[in-house]
Amino acid sequence: MKKLFSSIAVLAGLLTFAQEKKDTIRKETQIEGITVTARKPTVESKVDRTVFNVANSSILAGNTTWDVLRMTPLVSIDNNDAVKAEGESVTVYINDRKSVFTGKELKEYLKTIPADNLMKIEVITSPSSRYETAGSVINIVLKKEMMKELKEV
C-alpha cells in the first residue's frame, strides 16, 4: 500500500513538472504576413452559361484567340469556319459588344489577337435580353490592356 501511494505521488509530481515545463518552453513567433492565392476553375458551369477561364493558363502560350476558341468546351467549328455552340449557330460578342465578323473574317480577326490578351470565353446557351439574338452567344472577354488598344485603333 505504501508503494502504491509513493508511486502515485511520484507520478503526480512528474505530471505536474511536465506541465510546468511545457508551459515555460512555449515560444511565440510572429510572421509578417500571409498571401492567399485563389484560382478560378478552368471551366465553370453556371445556370445560363459555361465559362472557360483561360487567364494565367498554360494553353495561352504561343496560341491566338482563335486557337483557344477552338479548344473551348461546347464550341465546334466546321470546315467553313462557322462557329457553333452545341451544334447551333451562335452570335459572337467581344467584351459584350456584338461582332460584325462571321466565318473566315472572324477567324482572321481572332488570329490577330494573341491569346495572352484573353481572360475568358463565355458560352451562353440561354442569353438574356441584353444580347440581341435568339440563339446562343459566345462572349470573348479580353484583358483591359487589349481593350484600350482596340479603342485606339
DSSP file with accessible surface (Angstrom, degrees, kcal/mol):
  #  RESIDUE AA STRUCTURE BP1 BP2  ACC     N-H-->O    O-->H-N    N-H-->O    O-->H-N    TCO  KAPPA ALPHA  PHI   PSI    X-CA   Y-CA   Z-CA
    1    1 A M     >        0   0  160      0, 0.0     4,-2.2     0, 0.0     5,-0.2   0.000 360.0 360.0 360.0 -40.7    0.0    0.0    0.0
    2    2 A K  H  >  +     0   0  183      1,-0.2     4,-2.3     2,-0.2     5,-0.2   0.881 360.0  50.9 -63.3 -37.7    2.9    2.3    0.9
    3    3 A K  H  > S+     0   0  168      1,-0.2     4,-2.3     2,-0.2    -1,-0.2   0.875 108.0  52.9 -67.3 -37.1    4.4    1.5   -2.5
    4    4 A L  H  > S+     0   0   99      2,-0.2     4,-2.4     1,-0.2    -2,-0.2   0.938 111.3  45.0 -63.8 -47.7    1.2    2.4   -4.3
    5    5 A F  H  X S+     0   0  126     -4,-2.2     4,-2.5     2,-0.2    -2,-0.2   0.905 114.0  49.1 -63.8 -41.1    0.9    5.8   -2.6
    6    6 A S  H  X S+     0   0   61     -4,-2.3     4,-2.4     2,-0.2    -1,-0.2   0.895 111.2  50.5 -67.3 -35.8    4.5    6.6   -3.3
    7    7 A S  H  X S+     0   0   71     -4,-2.3     4,-2.6     2,-0.2    -2,-0.2   0.925 111.8  47.3 -65.3 -42.7    4.1    5.6   -6.9
    8    8 A I  H  X S+     0   0   94     -4,-2.4     4,-2.9     2,-0.2     5,-0.2   0.912 111.8  50.7 -65.1 -41.7    1.0    7.8   -7.3
    9    9 A A  H  X S+     0   0   64     -4,-2.5     4,-2.2     2,-0.2    -2,-0.2   0.919 112.0  46.7 -63.2 -43.0    2.9   10.7   -5.6
   10   10 A V  H  X S+     0   0   92     -4,-2.4     4,-2.5     2,-0.2    -2,-0.2   0.934 113.7  48.6 -65.1 -43.2    5.9   10.3   -7.9
   11   11 A L  H  X S+     0   0  102     -4,-2.6     4,-2.4     1,-0.2    -2,-0.2   0.926 111.7  48.8 -63.2 -44.2    3.6   10.1  -11.0
   12   12 A A  H  X S+     0   0   49     -4,-2.9     4,-2.3     1,-0.2    -1,-0.2   0.904 111.5  50.7 -63.2 -39.4    1.6   13.1   -9.9
   13   13 A G  H  X S+     0   0   39     -4,-2.2     4,-2.6    -5,-0.2    -2,-0.2   0.912 110.1  49.2 -64.7 -42.5    4.8   15.1   -9.3
   14   14 A L  H  X S+     0   0  106     -4,-2.5     4,-2.9     2,-0.2    -2,-0.2   0.911 111.3  49.3 -64.0 -41.8    6.1   14.1  -12.8
   15   15 A L  H  X S+     0   0  115     -4,-2.4     4,-2.3     2,-0.2    -2,-0.2   0.916 112.6  47.6 -64.5 -40.1    2.9   15.2  -14.5
   16   16 A T  H  X S+     0   0   77     -4,-2.3     4,-2.4     2,-0.2    -2,-0.2   0.935 114.1  46.7 -66.0 -44.1    2.9   18.5  -12.6
   17   17 A F  H  X S+     0   0  120     -4,-2.6     4,-2.7     1,-0.2    -2,-0.2   0.920 111.8  51.0 -64.8 -40.8    6.6   19.1  -13.5
   18   18 A A  H  X S+     0   0   55     -4,-2.9     4,-2.3     1,-0.2    -1,-0.2   0.903 110.2  49.7 -64.9 -39.4    5.9   18.1  -17.1
   19   19 A Q  H  X S+     0   0  108     -4,-2.3     4,-1.8    -5,-0.2    -2,-0.2   0.935 112.9  46.0 -65.3 -45.1    3.0   20.5  -17.4
   20   20 A E  H  X S+     0   0  115     -4,-2.4     4,-1.7     1,-0.2    -2,-0.2   0.919 112.8  50.1 -64.1 -42.4    5.0   23.4  -15.9
   21   21 A K  H  X S+     0   0  109     -4,-2.7     4,-1.5     1,-0.2    -2,-0.2   0.910 108.0  53.6 -64.4 -39.3    8.0   22.6  -18.2
   22   22 A K  H  X S+     0   0  151     -4,-2.3     4,-1.0     1,-0.2    -1,-0.2   0.909 109.3  48.8 -63.1 -40.9    5.7   22.6  -21.3
   23   23 A D  H  < S+     0   0   98     -4,-1.8    -1,-0.2     1,-0.2    -2,-0.2   0.853 111.2  49.0 -68.6 -34.1    4.3   26.0  -20.4
   24   24 A T  H  < S+     0   0  112     -4,-1.7    -1,-0.2     1,-0.2    -2,-0.2   0.756 106.7  56.0 -80.4 -19.8    7.7   27.5  -19.9
   25   25 A I  H  < S+     0   0  105     -4,-1.5    -1,-0.2    -3,-0.2    -2,-0.2   0.765  79.5 114.9 -83.1 -20.7    9.2   26.2  -23.2
   26   26 A R     <  -     0   0  184     -4,-1.0     2,-0.3    -5,-0.2    -3,-0.0  -0.157  48.2-165.3 -57.5 132.7    6.5   27.7  -25.4
   27   27 A K        -     0   0  186      2,-0.0     2,-0.4     0, 0.0    -1,-0.1  -0.895  13.0-135.1-118.7 150.2    7.8   30.4  -27.7
   28   28 A E        -     0   0  158     -2,-0.3     2,-0.4     2,-0.0    -2,-0.0  -0.882  18.9-170.5-105.8 136.7    5.9   33.0  -29.7
   29   29 A T        -     0   0  126     -2,-0.4     2,-0.4     2,-0.0    -2,-0.0  -0.990   7.0-154.8-126.8 132.7    6.7   33.6  -33.3
   30   30 A Q        -     0   0  185     -2,-0.4     2,-0.3     2,-0.0     3,-0.0  -0.859   6.3-155.2-106.2 141.8    5.3   36.5  -35.4
   31   31 A I        -     0   0  122     -2,-0.4     3,-0.1     1,-0.1    -2,-0.0  -0.847  17.2-133.0-112.7 152.6    5.0   36.3  -39.1
   32   32 A E  S    S-     0   0  206     -2,-0.3     2,-0.3     1,-0.3    -1,-0.1   0.884  71.7 -42.9 -73.2 -39.7    5.0   39.3  -41.4
   33   33 A G        -     0   0   58     -3,-0.0     2,-0.4     2,-0.0    -1,-0.3  -0.972  45.2-120.3-179.8 166.5    2.0   38.3  -43.5
   34   34 A I        -     0   0  133     -2,-0.3     2,-0.5    -3,-0.1    -3,-0.0  -0.979  16.2-154.4-124.9 135.4    0.3   35.6  -45.4
   35   35 A T        -     0   0  126     -2,-0.4     2,-0.5     2,-0.0    -2,-0.0  -0.956   8.4-164.8-110.8 122.6   -0.5   35.6  -49.1
   36   36 A V        -     0   0  127     -2,-0.5     2,-0.6     2,-0.0    -2,-0.0  -0.927   2.9-164.8-107.8 124.9   -3.5   33.6  -50.2
   37   37 A T        -     0   0  117     -2,-0.5     2,-0.4     2,-0.0    -2,-0.0  -0.953   5.7-172.8-113.3 121.6   -3.8   32.9  -53.9
   38   38 A A        -     0   0   94     -2,-0.6     2,-0.4     0, 0.0    -2,-0.0  -0.895   4.6-160.6-112.6 143.0   -7.1   31.6  -55.2
   39   39 A R        -     0   0  195     -2,-0.4     3,-0.1     0, 0.0    -2,-0.0  -0.970  18.0-125.1-122.7 140.7   -7.6   30.4  -58.8
   40   40 A K        -     0   0  135     -2,-0.4     4,-0.0     1,-0.1     0, 0.0  -0.503  40.4 -98.3 -75.0 149.2  -10.9   30.1  -60.6
   41   41 A P        -     0   0   76      0, 0.0    12,-0.4     0, 0.0     3,-0.1  -0.341  29.6-119.9 -64.7 151.5  -11.5   26.7  -62.0
   42   42 A T  S    S+     0   0   75      1,-0.2    11,-2.6    10,-0.1     2,-0.5   0.909 101.5  31.5 -61.5 -41.4  -10.7   26.4  -65.7
   43   43 A V  E    S-A   52   0A  63      9,-0.2     2,-0.5    11,-0.0     9,-0.2  -0.974  71.6-173.5-122.5 123.3  -14.3   25.5  -66.6
   44   44 A E  E     -A   51   0A  47      7,-2.8     7,-3.0    -2,-0.5     2,-0.6  -0.966  11.6-152.4-114.5 130.5  -17.2   26.9  -64.7
   45   45 A S  E     +A   50   0A 103     -2,-0.5     5,-0.2     5,-0.2     2,-0.2  -0.906  22.0 174.3-103.1 118.9  -20.8   25.7  -65.3
   46   46 A K        -     0   0  107      3,-3.1    -2,-0.0    -2,-0.6     0, 0.0  -0.609  46.4 -92.8-113.3 177.5  -23.4   28.3  -64.4
   47   47 A V  S    S+     0   0  151      1,-0.2     3,-0.1    -2,-0.2    -1,-0.0   0.927 121.0  16.9 -59.2 -48.1  -27.1   28.3  -64.9
   48   48 A D  S    S+     0   0   43      1,-0.1    78,-1.6    77,-0.1    77,-1.1   0.468 128.2  28.2-107.0  -2.6  -27.1   30.1  -68.3
   49   49 A R  E     - B   0 124A  34     75,-0.2    -3,-3.1    76,-0.2     2,-0.5  -0.986  58.5-131.6-155.1 161.2  -23.5   29.7  -69.4
   50   50 A T  E     -AB  45 123A  23     73,-2.3    73,-3.1    -2,-0.3     2,-0.5  -0.988  28.1-153.9-115.8 126.6  -20.3   27.8  -69.4
   51   51 A V  E     -AB  44 122A   1     -7,-3.0    -7,-2.8    -2,-0.5     2,-0.8  -0.909   7.4-159.4-109.6 126.1  -17.2   29.9  -68.7
   52   52 A F  E     -AB  43 121A  17     69,-2.9    69,-1.8    -2,-0.5     2,-0.9  -0.874  12.8-159.1-103.1  95.8  -13.8   28.9  -69.9
   53   53 A N  E     + B   0 120A  20    -11,-2.6    67,-0.2    -2,-0.8    66,-0.0  -0.705  25.2 159.9 -81.0 108.4  -11.3   30.8  -67.7
   54   54 A V    >   +     0   0    0     65,-1.4     3,-1.8    -2,-0.9     6,-0.2   0.516  26.9 121.0-109.2  -9.0   -8.1   30.9  -69.6
   55   55 A A  T 3  S+     0   0   38     64,-1.9    64,-0.1     1,-0.3     3,-0.1  -0.327  88.5   9.2 -57.7 137.1   -6.3   33.8  -67.9
   56   56 A N  T 3  S+     0   0  124      1,-0.2     2,-0.3    60,-0.1    -1,-0.3   0.756 100.8 138.3  62.4  25.0   -3.0   32.6  -66.4
   57   57 A S    X   -     0   0   32     -3,-1.8     3,-1.1     1,-0.1     4,-0.3  -0.722  62.1-128.9 -98.8 153.5   -3.4   29.2  -68.2
   58   58 A S  G >  S+     0   0  108     -2,-0.3     3,-0.8     1,-0.2    -1,-0.1   0.706 101.2  72.6 -73.9 -16.8   -0.6   27.3  -69.9
   59   59 A I  G 3  S+     0   0   46      1,-0.2    -1,-0.2    -5,-0.1    56,-0.1   0.664  84.4  69.6 -73.9 -11.0   -2.7   26.9  -73.1
   60   60 A L  G X  S+     0   0    8     -3,-1.1     3,-2.0    -6,-0.2    55,-0.3   0.820  70.6 107.7 -74.4 -28.8   -2.3   30.6  -73.9
   61   61 A A  T <  S-     0   0   74     -3,-0.8     3,-0.1    -4,-0.3    -3,-0.0  -0.273  98.4  -9.2 -59.7 119.9    1.4   30.3  -74.7
   62   62 A G  T 3  S+     0   0   82      1,-0.2    -1,-0.3    -2,-0.1     2,-0.2   0.501 111.2 111.0  76.1   4.3    2.1   30.6  -78.4
   63   63 A N    <   -     0   0   48     -3,-2.0    52,-2.2    -4,-0.1    53,-0.4  -0.645  58.5-132.7-107.1 167.4   -1.6   30.5  -79.4
   64   64 A T  B  >  -F  114   0B  32     50,-0.3     4,-2.0    -2,-0.2     5,-0.2  -0.637  34.9-101.7-106.9 171.3   -4.1   33.0  -80.8
   65   65 A T  H  > S+     0   0    0     48,-2.5     4,-2.5    45,-0.9    46,-0.2   0.878 124.1  56.8 -61.7 -34.7   -7.6   33.8  -79.6
   66   66 A W  H  > S+     0   0    3     44,-0.8     4,-2.0    47,-0.3    -1,-0.2   0.923 105.1  51.0 -60.8 -44.4   -8.9   31.7  -82.5
   67   67 A D  H  > S+     0   0   43      1,-0.2     4,-0.9     2,-0.2    -1,-0.2   0.906 111.8  46.6 -61.0 -42.5   -6.8   28.7  -81.3
   68   68 A V  H >X S+     0   0    0     -4,-2.0     4,-0.7     1,-0.2     3,-0.6   0.894 108.1  56.2 -69.0 -37.5   -8.2   29.0  -77.8
   69   69 A L  H >< S+     0   0    0     -4,-2.5     3,-1.1     1,-0.3    -1,-0.2   0.909 104.0  54.3 -59.6 -39.2  -11.8   29.4  -79.1
   70   70 A R  H 3< S+     0   0  153     -4,-2.0    -1,-0.3     1,-0.2    -2,-0.2   0.783 109.3  48.6 -65.0 -26.5  -11.3   26.1  -81.0
   71   71 A M  H << S+     0   0   89     -4,-0.9    -1,-0.2    -3,-0.6    -2,-0.2   0.506  85.7 116.9 -89.0  -5.6  -10.4   24.4  -77.6
   72   72 A T  S X< S-     0   0    6     -3,-1.1     3,-1.6    -4,-0.7    -3,-0.0  -0.413  73.8-108.6 -69.8 133.3  -13.4   25.9  -75.7
   73   73 A P  T 3  S+     0   0   47      0, 0.0    -1,-0.1     0, 0.0   -23,-0.1  -0.297 101.8  16.9 -58.8 145.1  -15.9   23.3  -74.3
   74   74 A L  T 3  S+     0   0   68      1,-0.2    12,-2.3    11,-0.1     2,-0.4   0.309 102.9 111.6  74.5  -6.7  -19.2   23.2  -76.2
   75   75 A V  E <   +G   85   0C  16     -3,-1.6     2,-0.3    10,-0.2    10,-0.2  -0.828  40.7 176.7-102.4 135.7  -17.8   25.1  -79.2
   76   76 A S  E     -G   84   0C  59      8,-2.8     8,-2.9    -2,-0.4     2,-0.4  -0.967  14.0-156.4-132.5 151.4  -17.3   23.5  -82.6
   77   77 A I  E     -G   83   0C  41     -2,-0.3     6,-0.2     6,-0.2     2,-0.0  -0.995  13.6-148.8-129.8 125.8  -16.0   25.0  -85.8
   78   78 A D    >   -     0   0   57      4,-1.8     3,-1.8    -2,-0.4     6,-0.0  -0.173  38.0 -86.3 -86.9-175.3  -16.9   23.5  -89.2
   79   79 A N  T 3  S+     0   0  158      1,-0.3    -1,-0.1     2,-0.1    -2,-0.0   0.723 127.8  55.1 -64.8 -23.0  -14.9   23.4  -92.4
   80   80 A N  T 3  S-     0   0  120      2,-0.1    -1,-0.3    23,-0.0    24,-0.3   0.200 118.9-110.2 -93.6  12.8  -16.3   26.8  -93.4
   81   81 A D    <   +     0   0   17     -3,-1.8     2,-0.5     1,-0.2    22,-0.2   0.723  64.7 155.2  64.0  25.7  -15.1   28.4  -90.2
   82   82 A A        -     0   0   34     20,-0.1    -4,-1.8    24,-0.1     2,-0.4  -0.732  38.8-135.9 -82.8 126.7  -18.6   28.7  -88.9
   83   83 A V  E     +G   77   0C  13     -2,-0.5     7,-1.1    -6,-0.2     2,-0.3  -0.694  27.7 179.2 -87.0 133.3  -18.6   28.8  -85.1
   84   84 A K  E     -GH  76  89C  70     -8,-2.9    -8,-2.8    -2,-0.4     2,-0.5  -0.961  21.4-150.9-133.8 150.8  -21.3   26.7  -83.3
   85   85 A A  E >  S-GH  75  88C   0      3,-2.7     3,-2.0    -2,-0.3   -10,-0.2  -0.992  86.9 -13.2-122.4 123.1  -22.2   26.0  -79.8
   86   86 A E  T 3  S-     0   0  121    -12,-2.3    -1,-0.1    -2,-0.5   -11,-0.1   0.864 129.9 -56.3  53.4  37.0  -23.8   22.7  -79.0
   87   87 A G  T 3  S+     0   0   49    -13,-0.3     2,-0.3     1,-0.2    -1,-0.3   0.402 117.0 108.7  83.0  -5.8  -24.3   22.3  -82.8
   88   88 A E  E <  S-H   85   0C 129     -3,-2.0    -3,-2.7     1,-0.1    -1,-0.2  -0.798  76.3-104.3-105.1 148.0  -26.3   25.5  -83.2
   89   89 A S  E     -H   84   0C  88     -2,-0.3    47,-0.6    -5,-0.2     2,-0.3  -0.343  43.0-156.7 -66.5 152.3  -25.0   28.7  -84.9
   90   90 A V  E     -c  136   0A  26     -7,-1.1     2,-0.5    45,-0.1    47,-0.2  -0.816  19.3-122.8-128.6 165.4  -24.0   31.5  -82.5
   91   91 A T  E     -c  137   0A  29     45,-1.9    47,-2.2    -2,-0.3     2,-0.5  -0.949  31.5-139.7-106.5 129.5  -23.6   35.2  -82.3
   92   92 A V  E     -c  138   0A  12     -2,-0.5     7,-2.7     9,-0.3     2,-0.4  -0.789  18.9-173.6 -97.0 130.1  -20.1   36.2  -81.3
   93   93 A Y  E     -cD 139  98A  10     45,-3.5    47,-3.0    -2,-0.5     2,-0.5  -0.916  12.3-154.2-115.8 146.9  -19.6   39.1  -78.9
   94   94 A I  E >  S-cD 140  97A  19      3,-2.9     3,-1.1    -2,-0.4    47,-0.2  -0.985  84.0 -15.7-122.6 117.2  -16.2   40.6  -77.9
   95   95 A N  T 3  S-     0   0   34     45,-2.8    -1,-0.2    -2,-0.5    46,-0.1   0.917 130.0 -53.7  52.8  47.7  -16.3   42.3  -74.5
   96   96 A D  T 3  S+     0   0   75      1,-0.2     2,-0.5    44,-0.1    -1,-0.2   0.674 115.6 116.6  63.0  20.2  -20.1   42.3  -74.5
   97   97 A R  E <  S-D   94   0A 183     -3,-1.1    -3,-2.9    34,-0.0    -1,-0.2  -0.981  73.0-111.2-118.2 131.7  -20.2   44.0  -77.9
   98   98 A K  E     -D   93   0A 113     -2,-0.5     2,-0.3    -5,-0.2    -5,-0.2  -0.319  31.6-131.1 -62.6 130.4  -21.6   42.3  -80.9
   99   99 A S        -     0   0   21     -7,-2.7    -7,-0.2     1,-0.1    -1,-0.1  -0.615   7.7-153.9 -83.1 141.7  -19.0   41.4  -83.5
  100  100 A V  S    S+     0   0  125     -2,-0.3     2,-0.2     2,-0.0    -1,-0.1   0.560  70.5  92.5 -87.8  -9.8  -19.6   42.3  -87.1
  101  101 A F        +     0   0   72      4,-0.1     2,-0.3    -9,-0.1    -9,-0.3  -0.600  49.2 172.6 -88.7 146.4  -17.4   39.5  -88.3
  102  102 A T    >>  -     0   0  101     -2,-0.2     3,-1.3   -11,-0.1     4,-0.8  -0.959  50.8 -13.3-141.7 160.7  -18.5   35.9  -89.1
  103  103 A G  H 3> S+     0   0   20     -2,-0.3     4,-2.2     1,-0.3     5,-0.1  -0.159 130.4   2.2  54.5-127.6  -16.9   32.9  -90.6
  104  104 A K  H 3> S+     0   0  126    -24,-0.3     4,-2.7     1,-0.2    -1,-0.3   0.846 132.6  56.2 -64.2 -35.4  -13.5   33.5  -92.3
  105  105 A E  H <> S+     0   0  116     -3,-1.3     4,-2.3     2,-0.2    -1,-0.2   0.923 109.1  46.8 -62.1 -44.4  -13.5   37.2  -91.3
  106  106 A L  H  X S+     0   0    3     -4,-0.8     4,-3.0     2,-0.2     5,-0.3   0.923 111.4  52.1 -62.4 -43.1  -13.9   36.3  -87.7
  107  107 A K  H  X S+     0   0   47     -4,-2.2     4,-1.8     1,-0.2    -2,-0.2   0.945 111.3  46.0 -58.4 -48.7  -11.2   33.7  -87.9
  108  108 A E  H  X S+     0   0  112     -4,-2.7     4,-0.6     1,-0.2    -1,-0.2   0.889 114.1  49.0 -64.1 -39.2   -8.7   36.2  -89.4
  109  109 A Y  H >< S+     0   0   55     -4,-2.3     3,-1.3    -5,-0.2     4,-0.4   0.949 111.9  47.0 -65.6 -47.6   -9.6   38.8  -86.8
  110  110 A L  H >< S+     0   0    0     -4,-3.0   -45,-0.9     1,-0.3     3,-0.9   0.786 104.1  62.7 -68.3 -25.2   -9.2   36.5  -83.9
  111  111 A K  H 3< S+     0   0   89     -4,-1.8    -1,-0.3    -5,-0.3    -2,-0.2   0.714  97.4  58.8 -70.1 -18.8   -6.0   35.2  -85.2
  112  112 A T  T << S+     0   0   99     -3,-1.3    -1,-0.2    -4,-0.6    -2,-0.2   0.613  91.6  79.6 -83.3 -11.8   -4.6   38.8  -84.9
  113  113 A I  S <  S-     0   0    2     -3,-0.9   -48,-2.5    -4,-0.4   -47,-0.3  -0.854  82.8-132.5-100.1 114.9   -5.3   38.8  -81.1
  114  114 A P  B >   -F   64   0B  61      0, 0.0     3,-1.9     0, 0.0   -50,-0.3  -0.353  15.9-125.5 -63.3 142.8   -2.7   36.9  -79.1
  115  115 A A  G >  S+     0   0    0    -52,-2.2     3,-2.1   -55,-0.3   -51,-0.1   0.741 104.8  76.0 -63.6 -20.5   -4.2   34.5  -76.6
  116  116 A D  G 3  S+     0   0   90    -53,-0.4    -1,-0.3     1,-0.3   -60,-0.1   0.737  91.3  56.3 -62.2 -21.7   -2.1   36.2  -73.8
  117  117 A N  G <  S+     0   0   32     -3,-1.9    26,-2.8   -57,-0.1     2,-0.4   0.344  88.8 101.9 -89.5   6.0   -4.7   39.1  -74.0
  118  118 A L  E <   + E   0 142A   0     -3,-2.1    24,-0.2    24,-0.2     3,-0.1  -0.752  40.0 174.3 -97.6 132.7   -7.6   36.7  -73.3
  119  119 A M  E     -     0   0A  77     22,-2.8   -64,-1.9     1,-0.4   -65,-1.4   0.831  63.9 -28.2 -96.4 -53.9   -9.3   36.4  -69.9
  120  120 A K  E     -BE  53 141A  42     21,-1.6    21,-2.9   -67,-0.2     2,-0.4  -0.987  43.7-133.8-159.3 162.3  -12.2   34.1  -70.6
  121  121 A I  E     -BE  52 140A   0    -69,-1.8   -69,-2.9    -2,-0.3     2,-0.5  -0.996  21.5-157.7-124.9 123.2  -14.7   32.8  -73.1
  122  122 A E  E     -BE  51 139A  15     17,-2.9    17,-2.7    -2,-0.4     2,-0.8  -0.898   5.5-160.5-104.1 126.0  -18.3   32.5  -72.1
  123  123 A V  E     -BE  50 138A   0    -73,-3.1   -73,-2.3    -2,-0.5     2,-0.8  -0.915  14.0-165.9-103.4 104.8  -20.6   30.2  -74.0
  124  124 A I  E     +BE  49 137A   0     13,-3.4    13,-2.6    -2,-0.8   -75,-0.2  -0.826  16.3 174.1 -99.9 106.5  -24.1   31.5  -73.1
  125  125 A T  S    S+     0   0   43    -77,-1.1   -76,-0.2    -2,-0.8    -1,-0.2   0.722  81.3  36.3 -86.3 -21.8  -26.7   28.9  -74.1
  126  126 A S  S    S-     0   0   75    -78,-1.6    -1,-0.3    11,-0.1    10,-0.1  -0.680  86.0-167.0-127.1  75.9  -29.6   30.9  -72.6
  127  127 A P        -     0   0   33      0, 0.0     2,-0.0     0, 0.0   -78,-0.0  -0.328  16.4-123.6 -69.7 148.0  -28.8   34.6  -73.3
  128  128 A S    >   -     0   0   57      1,-0.1     3,-1.5     4,-0.0    -4,-0.0  -0.208  37.2 -91.8 -77.3 178.1  -30.6   37.4  -71.5
  129  129 A S  T 3  S+     0   0  123      1,-0.3    -1,-0.1     3,-0.1     4,-0.0   0.677 117.4  75.9 -70.5 -14.7  -32.4   40.1  -73.5
  130  130 A R  T 3  S+     0   0  140      2,-0.1     2,-0.6     1,-0.0    -1,-0.3   0.769  85.0  72.2 -68.1 -23.5  -29.4   42.4  -73.4
  131  131 A Y  S <  S-     0   0    6     -3,-1.5     2,-2.2     2,-0.1   -34,-0.0  -0.847  86.8-139.7 -90.1 122.2  -27.9   40.1  -76.1
  132  132 A E        +     0   0  146     -2,-0.6     2,-0.3     2,-0.0    -3,-0.1  -0.412  66.3  91.8 -84.7  67.4  -29.8   40.8  -79.3
  133  133 A T        -     0   0   45     -2,-2.2    -2,-0.1     2,-0.1     4,-0.1  -0.992  64.0-144.9-155.7 155.5  -30.1   37.3  -80.5
  134  134 A A  S    S+     0   0  109     -2,-0.3    -1,-0.1     2,-0.1     3,-0.1   0.729  85.5  52.6 -92.9 -26.0  -32.4   34.3  -80.4
  135  135 A G  S    S-     0   0   33      1,-0.2   -45,-0.1    -9,-0.1    -2,-0.1  -0.028 102.7 -52.3 -95.4-160.5  -29.7   31.7  -80.3
  136  136 A S  E     -c   90   0A  13    -47,-0.6   -45,-1.9   -51,-0.2     2,-0.4  -0.283  48.8-144.2 -74.7 161.3  -26.6   31.0  -78.2
  137  137 A V  E     -cE  91 124A   0    -13,-2.6   -13,-3.4   -47,-0.2     2,-0.5  -0.973   7.8-156.9-129.0 140.3  -23.9   33.6  -77.7
  138  138 A I  E     -cE  92 123A   0    -47,-2.2   -45,-3.5    -2,-0.4     2,-0.6  -0.987  14.1-165.6-114.1 118.7  -20.1   33.3  -77.3
  139  139 A N  E     -cE  93 122A   1    -17,-2.7   -17,-2.9    -2,-0.5     2,-0.6  -0.934   4.4-158.5-107.6 115.1  -18.7   36.3  -75.4
  140  140 A I  E     -cE  94 121A   1    -47,-3.0   -45,-2.8    -2,-0.6     2,-0.6  -0.851   9.8-158.2 -94.5 116.7  -14.9   36.6  -75.7
  141  141 A V  E     - E   0 120A  24    -21,-2.9   -22,-2.8    -2,-0.6   -21,-1.6  -0.877   8.0-164.7-103.8 118.8  -13.6   38.7  -72.8
  142  142 A L  E     - E   0 118A   2     -2,-0.6   -24,-0.2   -24,-0.2   -25,-0.1  -0.612  28.3 -95.5 -97.2 160.4  -10.2   40.3  -73.3
  143  143 A K    >>  -     0   0   49    -26,-2.8     4,-1.7    -2,-0.2     3,-0.5  -0.301  39.6-107.6 -69.1 158.8   -7.9   41.9  -70.7
  144  144 A K  H 3> S+     0   0  154      1,-0.2     4,-2.0     2,-0.2     5,-0.2   0.847 116.7  59.7 -60.6 -35.7   -8.2   45.6  -70.1
  145  145 A E  H 3> S+     0   0  116      1,-0.2     4,-1.6     2,-0.2    -1,-0.2   0.918 107.3  46.6 -59.9 -41.1   -4.9   46.4  -71.8
  146  146 A M  H <> S+     0   0   13     -3,-0.5     4,-2.2     1,-0.2    -1,-0.2   0.868 106.8  57.8 -69.7 -35.1   -6.2   44.9  -75.0
  147  147 A M  H  X S+     0   0   61     -4,-1.7     4,-1.8     1,-0.2    -1,-0.2   0.914 105.6  50.6 -62.5 -39.7   -9.5   46.7  -74.7
  148  148 A K  H  X S+     0   0  140     -4,-2.0     4,-1.6     1,-0.2    -1,-0.2   0.919 109.3  51.0 -63.4 -43.2   -7.5   50.0  -74.7
  149  149 A E  H  X S+     0   0  102     -4,-1.6     4,-1.0     1,-0.2    -2,-0.2   0.901 108.9  51.1 -61.6 -40.0   -5.6   49.1  -77.8
  150  150 A L  H  < S+     0   0   56     -4,-2.2     3,-0.2     1,-0.2    -1,-0.2   0.872 108.1  52.0 -68.4 -34.5   -8.8   48.2  -79.6
  151  151 A K  H  < S+     0   0  152     -4,-1.8    -1,-0.2     1,-0.2    -2,-0.2   0.846 106.7  53.9 -69.7 -32.2  -10.3   51.5  -78.8
  152  152 A E  H  <        0   0  163     -4,-1.6    -1,-0.2    -5,-0.2    -2,-0.2   0.760 360.0 360.0 -72.0 -25.3   -7.3   53.4  -80.1
  153  153 A V     <        0   0  155     -4,-1.0    -3,-0.1    -3,-0.2    -4,-0.0  -0.006 360.0 360.0 -76.3 360.0   -7.5   51.7  -83.5
